[in-house]
Amino acid sequence: MKFTILSEDEFRTFAANHPLSNFHQTIEWGLLKEKTGWHMHLVGLKKDNHIIAATMLLSNKILGGLNIFYCPRGFLIDFNDYETLSFFTKELKKYISKNKGIFLKIDPYIIHKERDINGNIIGNGIDNSHIISYLKKLKYRHYGFNIYNETLQPRWLSVLSLENKDEQQILKEMDCQTRQNVNRTLKLALDVEELDYDNIDRYKNIMLHTSQRRHFVDRPLKYYQDMYSILKPKDMIKILIVSLDTDKYLKKLEQQLGEAIQIKNDLENQLAITPNSYKFNNRLKEINTNINNLNTKIKDAIALKNKYGSHIDLAGSMFITYGPEIVYLYSGAYNEFMKFNAQYRLQWEMIKYGLENNFKNYNFYGITGDFSNENEQYGIYAFKKGFNANVVELIGEFDLVINNWYYSLYKFLFWGYKLLKKIIKR
């Protein structure tokens, strides 16, 4: 085996066909990170002139010229092959040390223990505990089995399998409330639009509003524009917006009101003949309630149109499309328009896209790993669970230390930085 620096073409071909393929381990993701100050390295192992392992590393300068190294969702290697993993680790340590690295952080895209939709471990399911043992034996320091998103990438995911399924089966397997919400959005005057570069600011406005509402720091517009510029040529990104056409919405409501009034008139004619009919009297109460609700909706729709015009953006999401899966990466919505359930429509449109284009998985991405109702972020998990997505637990984050003294200093300074952020947030 020989450790080597790989060309872009070599890495791209190997990564695209590896079982652990994911968008974080792409040259495009590396190019995006270079826009934010990181430097990309493409390295691998060759045996008999064939690549048997590879990874993209990112390095960033800190502490007066020293570097930290990060391998996002890597390596692309057979983690069950201890001998190869050991050799690769030794060579990486040499390479990182040569490039003034303090440590290497990895968070492999490997399931820890297979779980079901409720987060319960599946008996006789996948169990990669031995890989954690391998990494620890090679002196990687495990961050631990955290449940909240305290790592660079979420350790807990929510993933819906699309393989060998069609739209009807996906709908049938959703929980009742989720299916109803999806179907309701299909009856509303909602438009789904894929944004181009010139309209990314509409998505950014939604994300800014969401960040203020949910108290997180949003990325600048340029970051989203860079993502689009780098990923779109490789067909790796979609930014979707759901909007309300208030003219169409009003027309639908008025049509429904006219139909309800006609039903009411018919019922009143029937009751003139049979005034004591329980069935007709009960139905009349229901239709009167429906008419009142429709009048309220029409009044609200007129107010929306007067305030916002004929076209209102409700929600937006960014999706990564790479390899066998679609990843629901970033998303936001205007709080005032939550009643239109636009997020359900976004998910449904991209799930359909996944089915039509033979993606195997629809990755709803991060959840906390705490499945109790008391968890303040339970709603995020419940939303994704409603689509029948299984819980996926990854093995977690590991640090391979190159320089113990500087690593300890870095950890201390990083701890202080996180503490300061919490104080400022409070």
Secondary structure, 3 states (H helix, E strand, C coil): CEEEECCHHHHHHHHHCCCCCCHHHCHHHHHHHHCCCCEEEEEEEEECCEEEEEEEEEEEEECCCEEEEEECCCCECCCCCHHHHHHHHHHHHHHHHHCCEEEEEECCCCECECECCCCCECCCCCECHHHHHHHHHCCEEECCCCCCCCCCCCCEEEEEECCCCCHHHHHHHCCHHHHHHHHHHHHCCEEEEECCHHHHHHHHHHHHHHHHHHCCCCCCHHHHHHHHHHHHHHCCEEEEEEEEEHHHHHHHHHHHHHHHHHHHHHHHHHHHHCCCCHHHHHHHHHHHHHHHHHHHHHHHHHHHHHHHCCEEEEEEEEEEEECCEEEEEEEEECHHHHHHCHHHHHHHHHHHHHHHCCCCEEEEEEECCCCCCCCCCHHHHHHHHCCCCEEEEECCCEEEECCHHHHHHHHHHHHHHHHHHHHHHC
